[in-house]
Amino acid sequence: MNTRFLEALKGTNKGRPPVWLMRQSGRYLPEYRALRSRHSFDEMIHRPELIVEATSIPLRRYPLDAAILFSD
């Protein structure tokens, strides 16, 4: 996890506030659509590695400080 985000949680962040977005990546990210084309929704919610992958996609694409865990 990003240090800036952890510092904000502790109340010790001296720089800018952390940035994160809550957005449904399936609507617009081709990486997520590709993941979903290979795995059913049921499979995704029961395999932690797929949840991690779905959550990480926006972090690899955009300069964000944190992500919301995939949780449908």
OpenMM code with the backbone's topology and positions (N, CA, C; nanometers):
from openmm import Vec3, app, unit

residues = "MET ASN THR ARG PHE LEU GLU ALA LEU LYS GLY THR ASN LYS GLY ARG PRO PRO VAL TRP LEU MET ARG GLN SER GLY ARG TYR LEU PRO GLU TYR ARG ALA LEU ARG SER ARG HIS SER PHE ASP GLU MET ILE HIS ARG PRO GLU LEU ILE VAL GLU ALA THR SER ILE PRO LEU ARG ARG TYR PRO LEU ASP ALA ALA ILE LEU PHE SER ASP".split()
positions = [
    Vec3(0.0844, -0.1179, 0.0000),
    Vec3(0.0000, 0.0000, 0.0000),
    Vec3(0.0888, 0.1240, 0.0000),
    Vec3(0.0404, 0.2291, -0.0551),
    Vec3(0.1138, 0.3537, -0.0679),
    Vec3(0.1413, 0.4167, 0.0692),
    Vec3(0.2624, 0.4659, 0.0894),
    Vec3(0.3014, 0.5276, 0.2160),
    Vec3(0.2153, 0.6492, 0.2480),
    Vec3(0.1843, 0.7301, 0.1472),
    Vec3(0.1030, 0.8500, 0.1691),
    Vec3(-0.0323, 0.8132, 0.2313),
    Vec3(-0.0921, 0.7078, 0.1821),
    Vec3(-0.2214, 0.6634, 0.2340),
    Vec3(-0.2082, 0.6165, 0.3791),
    Vec3(-0.1052, 0.5378, 0.4074),
    Vec3(-0.0840, 0.4894, 0.5444),
    Vec3(-0.0579, 0.6049, 0.6407),
    Vec3(0.0206, 0.7037, 0.5966),
    Vec3(0.0460, 0.8207, 0.6810),
    Vec3(-0.0832, 0.8967, 0.7097),
    Vec3(-0.1694, 0.9085, 0.6104),
    Vec3(-0.2978, 0.9764, 0.6314),
    Vec3(-0.3829, 0.9006, 0.7332),
    Vec3(-0.3796, 0.7680, 0.7272),
    Vec3(-0.4547, 0.6881, 0.8246),
    Vec3(-0.4044, 0.7110, 0.9672),
    Vec3(-0.2726, 0.7301, 0.9799),
    Vec3(-0.2124, 0.7533, 1.1115),
    Vec3(-0.2231, 0.8993, 1.1555),
    Vec3(-0.2615, 0.9873, 1.0629),
    Vec3(-0.2683, 1.1298, 1.0940),
    Vec3(-0.1338, 1.1983, 1.0904),
    Vec3(-0.0352, 1.1367, 1.0217),
    Vec3(0.0997, 1.1935, 1.0158),
    Vec3(0.1384, 1.2417, 0.8768),
    Vec3(0.0462, 1.2446, 0.7839),
    Vec3(0.0760, 1.2863, 0.6468),
    Vec3(0.1035, 1.4363, 0.6429),
    Vec3(0.2221, 1.4747, 0.5958),
    Vec3(0.2604, 1.6156, 0.5889),
    Vec3(0.2450, 1.6731, 0.4480),
    Vec3(0.2247, 1.5874, 0.3505),
    Vec3(0.2130, 1.6326, 0.2116),
    Vec3(0.0682, 1.6454, 0.1691),
    Vec3(0.0463, 1.6253, 0.0421),
    Vec3(-0.0901, 1.6334, -0.0102),
    Vec3(-0.1720, 1.5156, 0.0396),
    Vec3(-0.3034, 1.5292, 0.0416),
    Vec3(-0.3874, 1.4164, 0.0819),
    Vec3(-0.3777, 1.3026, -0.0200),
    Vec3(-0.3948, 1.1795, 0.0242),
    Vec3(-0.3925, 1.0681, -0.0708),
    Vec3(-0.5138, 1.0741, -0.1636),
    Vec3(-0.4971, 1.0141, -0.2799),
    Vec3(-0.6041, 1.0115, -0.3794),
    Vec3(-0.6381, 0.8674, -0.4119),
    Vec3(-0.7655, 0.8351, -0.4084),
    Vec3(-0.8126, 0.7065, -0.4567),
    Vec3(-0.9501, 0.7272, -0.5144),
    Vec3(-0.9873, 0.6391, -0.6011),
    Vec3(-1.1165, 0.6484, -0.6677),
    Vec3(-1.1961, 0.5224, -0.6425),
    Vec3(-1.3247, 0.5377, -0.6285),
    Vec3(-1.4109, 0.4209, -0.6233),
    Vec3(-1.4889, 0.4216, -0.7542),
    Vec3(-1.4550, 0.3301, -0.8402),
    Vec3(-1.5130, 0.3277, -0.9737),
    Vec3(-1.5249, 0.1832, -1.0175),
    Vec3(-1.6275, 0.1528, -1.0896),
    Vec3(-1.6425, 0.0175, -1.1419),
    Vec3(-1.5554, 0.0032, -1.2661),
    Vec3(-1.4431, -0.0635, -1.2497),
    Vec3(-1.3483, -0.0745, -1.3603),
    Vec3(-1.4031, -0.1558, -1.4761),
    Vec3(-1.4983, -0.2428, -1.4509),
    Vec3(-1.5527, -0.3261, -1.5573),
    Vec3(-1.6227, -0.2489, -1.6665),
    Vec3(-1.6633, -0.1305, -1.6361),
    Vec3(-1.7346, -0.0519, -1.7364),
    Vec3(-1.6429, 0.0077, -1.8412),
    Vec3(-1.5158, 0.0259, -1.8101),
    Vec3(-1.4309, 0.0954, -1.9063),
    Vec3(-1.2887, 0.0425, -1.9210),
    Vec3(-1.2400, -0.0410, -1.8322),
    Vec3(-1.1018, -0.0878, -1.8444),
    Vec3(-1.0940, -0.2196, -1.9207),
    Vec3(-1.0209, -0.2202, -2.0315),
    Vec3(-1.0105, -0.3437, -2.1099),
    Vec3(-0.9437, -0.4574, -2.0331),
    Vec3(-0.8533, -0.4249, -1.9413),
    Vec3(-0.7874, -0.5294, -1.8629),
    Vec3(-0.8886, -0.6040, -1.7756),
    Vec3(-0.9814, -0.5293, -1.7177),
    Vec3(-1.0846, -0.5932, -1.6362),
    Vec3(-1.1784, -0.6755, -1.7236),
    Vec3(-1.2153, -0.6226, -1.8367),
    Vec3(-1.3036, -0.6967, -1.9278),
    Vec3(-1.2382, -0.8271, -1.9731),
    Vec3(-1.1080, -0.8227, -1.9975),
    Vec3(-1.0355, -0.9443, -2.0368),
    Vec3(-1.0365, -1.0460, -1.9223),
    Vec3(-1.0159, -0.9987, -1.8005),
    Vec3(-1.0200, -1.0874, -1.6837),
    Vec3(-1.1573, -1.1524, -1.6713),
    Vec3(-1.2622, -1.0732, -1.6865),
    Vec3(-1.3991, -1.1251, -1.6768),
    Vec3(-1.4334, -1.2192, -1.7913),
    Vec3(-1.3711, -1.2028, -1.9047),
    Vec3(-1.3994, -1.2939, -2.0165),
    Vec3(-1.3425, -1.4335, -1.9904),
    Vec3(-1.2431, -1.4422, -1.9016),
    Vec3(-1.1802, -1.5709, -1.8703),
    Vec3(-1.2357, -1.6365, -1.7445),
    Vec3(-1.3055, -1.5583, -1.6594),
    Vec3(-1.3517, -1.6105, -1.5306),
    Vec3(-1.4944, -1.5652, -1.5037),
    Vec3(-1.5749, -1.6554, -1.4502),
    Vec3(-1.7118, -1.6189, -1.4125),
    Vec3(-1.7077, -1.5289, -1.2890),
    Vec3(-1.8163, -1.4579, -1.2678),
    Vec3(-1.8251, -1.3726, -1.1496),
    Vec3(-1.8122, -1.4564, -1.0227),
    Vec3(-1.8787, -1.5702, -1.0186),
    Vec3(-1.8715, -1.6583, -0.9024),
    Vec3(-1.7277, -1.7031, -0.8770),
    Vec3(-1.6568, -1.7376, -0.9826),
    Vec3(-1.5169, -1.7778, -0.9685),
    Vec3(-1.4335, -1.6612, -0.9142),
    Vec3(-1.4590, -1.5428, -0.9635),
    Vec3(-1.3812, -1.4265, -0.9190),
    Vec3(-1.4006, -1.3980, -0.7703),
    Vec3(-1.5224, -1.4102, -0.7195),
    Vec3(-1.5436, -1.3758, -0.5787),
    Vec3(-1.4985, -1.4854, -0.4827),
    Vec3(-1.4662, -1.6028, -0.5354),
    Vec3(-1.4198, -1.7117, -0.4495),
    Vec3(-1.2708, -1.7418, -0.4632),
    Vec3(-1.2028, -1.6680, -0.5479),
    Vec3(-1.0580, -1.6882, -0.5645),
    Vec3(-0.9851, -1.5586, -0.5304),
    Vec3(-0.9180, -1.5556, -0.4150),
    Vec3(-0.8516, -1.4324, -0.3707),
    Vec3(-0.7559, -1.3731, -0.4736),
    Vec3(-0.6866, -1.4567, -0.5484),
    Vec3(-0.5913, -1.4028, -0.6460),
    Vec3(-0.6623, -1.3251, -0.7566),
    Vec3(-0.7858, -1.3641, -0.7884),
    Vec3(-0.8617, -1.2902, -0.8897),
    Vec3(-0.9149, -1.1587, -0.8330),
    Vec3(-0.9518, -1.1586, -0.7057),
    Vec3(-0.9944, -1.0345, -0.6408),
    Vec3(-0.8782, -0.9362, -0.6364),
    Vec3(-0.7595, -0.9861, -0.6022),
    Vec3(-0.6401, -0.9010, -0.6002),
    Vec3(-0.6139, -0.8445, -0.7393),
    Vec3(-0.6245, -0.9271, -0.8404),
    Vec3(-0.6016, -0.8807, -0.9778),
    Vec3(-0.7025, -0.7732, -1.0163),
    Vec3(-0.8302, -0.7958, -0.9905),
    Vec3(-0.9334, -0.6979, -1.0257),
    Vec3(-0.9107, -0.5655, -0.9528),
    Vec3(-0.8681, -0.5726, -0.8282),
    Vec3(-0.8432, -0.4520, -0.7494),
    Vec3(-0.7191, -0.3783, -0.7971),
    Vec3(-0.6189, -0.4512, -0.8439),
    Vec3(-0.4911, -0.3914, -0.8838),
    Vec3(-0.4931, -0.3260, -1.0213),
    Vec3(-0.5852, -0.3634, -1.1052),
    Vec3(-0.5874, -0.3110, -1.2426),
    Vec3(-0.5846, -0.1580, -1.2461),
    Vec3(-0.6730, -0.0876, -1.1746),
    Vec3(-0.6672, 0.0593, -1.1802),
    Vec3(-0.5375, 0.1170, -1.1234),
    Vec3(-0.4775, 0.0501, -1.0236),
    Vec3(-0.3521, 0.0990, -0.9655),
    Vec3(-0.2370, 0.0924, -1.0643),
    Vec3(-0.2377, -0.0067, -1.1506),
    Vec3(-0.1321, -0.0163, -1.2522),
    Vec3(-0.1522, 0.0873, -1.3625),
    Vec3(-0.2742, 0.1244, -1.3872),
    Vec3(-0.3064, 0.2140, -1.4986),
    Vec3(-0.2968, 0.3621, -1.4613),
    Vec3(-0.3311, 0.3957, -1.3376),
    Vec3(-0.3385, 0.5363, -1.2952),
    Vec3(-0.2517, 0.5593, -1.1716),
    Vec3(-0.2007, 0.6813, -1.1536),
    Vec3(-0.1150, 0.7109, -1.0375),
    Vec3(-0.1978, 0.7371, -0.9111),
    Vec3(-0.2610, 0.6332, -0.8605),
    Vec3(-0.3449, 0.6441, -0.7412),
    Vec3(-0.2661, 0.6022, -0.6181),
    Vec3(-0.3152, 0.6397, -0.5024),
    Vec3(-0.2484, 0.6067, -0.3767),
    Vec3(-0.3079, 0.4860, -0.3061),
    Vec3(-0.4286, 0.4472, -0.3420),
    Vec3(-0.4943, 0.3333, -0.2776),
    Vec3(-0.6052, 0.2825, -0.3688),
    Vec3(-0.6578, 0.1670, -0.3356),
    Vec3(-0.7673, 0.1083, -0.4140),
    Vec3(-0.8737, 0.0554, -0.3191),
    Vec3(-0.9949, 0.0519, -0.3672),
    Vec3(-1.1045, -0.0091, -0.2936),
    Vec3(-1.1059, -0.1567, -0.3316),
    Vec3(-1.1062, -0.2441, -0.2335),
    Vec3(-1.1063, -0.3872, -0.2614),
    Vec3(-1.2293, -0.4263, -0.3413),
    Vec3(-1.2095, -0.5044, -0.4459),
    Vec3(-1.3194, -0.5559, -0.5267),
    Vec3(-1.4169, -0.6263, -0.4344),
    Vec3(-1.5432, -0.5853, -0.4377),
    Vec3(-1.6391, -0.6459, -0.3444),
    Vec3(-1.7820, -0.6349, -0.3941),
    Vec3(-1.8182, -0.7113, -0.4922),
    Vec3(-1.9562, -0.7095, -0.5410),
    Vec3(-2.0375, -0.8193, -0.4780),
] * unit.nanometer
topology = app.Topology()
chain = topology.addChain("A")
for resn in residues:
    res = topology.addResidue(resn, chain)
    for name in ("N", "CA", "C"):
        topology.addAtom(name, app.Element.getBySymbol(name[0]), res)
